[in-house]
Amino acid sequence: MIVFTCAGCDASLTLPVSQVALPAHAHRKYGHELLPVLMEPGTYAVDPEPSGPPWRRWEEVGAKEVEARGVYAPVFAPSAARRNRRP
């Protein structure tokens, strides 16, 4: 079991939690409606795909590098964040 703590003061932020697989429906969006709960209490998941900063322009990254991440259509600035990071 893992307990998430504050990086600054080491205070516990959660009760013990267990890692589970990222739900298949985690990235679904439905307009402006709230989605139901995605996971059971006491669990967390790690998204294997990079997201967030740093952002690099498509021209800078190149199609081969981005295709290796599963993105096949040009996007303005794909994420260059590391994979499997916790939120």
C-alpha positions in Angstrom: 0.0 0.0 0.0 1.1 3.5 -0.8 0.5 6.8 1.1 0.8 10.0 -0.9 2.7 12.7 1.0 3.5 16.4 0.6 6.9 16.9 -1.1 7.5 20.0 1.1 6.5 18.9 4.6 6.1 15.1 4.3 2.6 15.2 5.7 0.3 12.4 4.7 -2.2 13.4 2.1 -4.1 10.1 1.7 -4.9 6.9 3.6 -3.1 3.9 2.2 -4.1 3.3 -1.4 -3.4 0.5 -3.9 -2.5 1.0 -7.6 -4.9 -0.5 -10.2 -4.9 -0.4 -14.0 -6.1 2.8 -15.6 -9.8 2.3 -16.4 -10.5 2.0 -20.2 -13.0 4.8 -19.9 -10.7 7.2 -18.1 -10.3 9.6 -21.0 -13.9 9.7 -22.1 -15.8 13.0 -22.1 -19.4 13.6 -22.4 -20.3 17.3 -23.0 -20.7 19.2 -19.8 -22.1 16.3 -17.8 -20.3 14.9 -14.8 -19.1 11.3 -15.3 -19.7 8.6 -12.7 -17.0 7.6 -10.3 -14.2 5.9 -12.3 -12.5 3.9 -9.6 -13.1 2.3 -6.3 -12.2 4.2 -3.1 -8.7 3.5 -1.9 -7.2 3.0 -5.4 -5.3 5.1 -7.8 -4.0 4.6 -11.4 -1.1 6.0 -13.4 -1.8 7.1 -16.9 1.0 5.6 -19.1 0.7 8.3 -21.7 2.6 11.6 -21.4 0.6 14.7 -20.7 1.2 18.2 -19.6 4.3 20.3 -19.9 6.9 20.5 -21.4 5.2 21.1 -24.8 7.2 20.8 -28.0 6.1 21.9 -31.4 5.3 19.2 -34.0 8.0 20.5 -36.3 10.6 20.3 -33.5 9.6 16.8 -32.4 9.2 15.1 -35.8 6.6 12.6 -37.0 8.6 9.5 -36.1 9.0 10.4 -32.4 5.3 11.3 -32.1 4.1 8.2 -34.0 6.1 6.1 -31.5 3.7 7.5 -28.9 0.6 6.6 -30.9 -0.2 10.0 -32.4 -0.5 9.9 -36.1 -2.1 13.2 -37.0 -0.3 16.5 -36.6 -1.1 18.4 -33.4 0.3 21.8 -32.6 2.4 20.9 -29.6 2.5 17.3 -28.3 3.5 16.7 -24.7 7.1 15.9 -24.0 6.4 14.8 -20.4 7.7 11.5 -19.2 5.5 8.4 -19.3 3.9 6.6 -16.3 4.0 9.6 -14.1 1.5 10.0 -11.2 -0.8 13.1 -11.3 
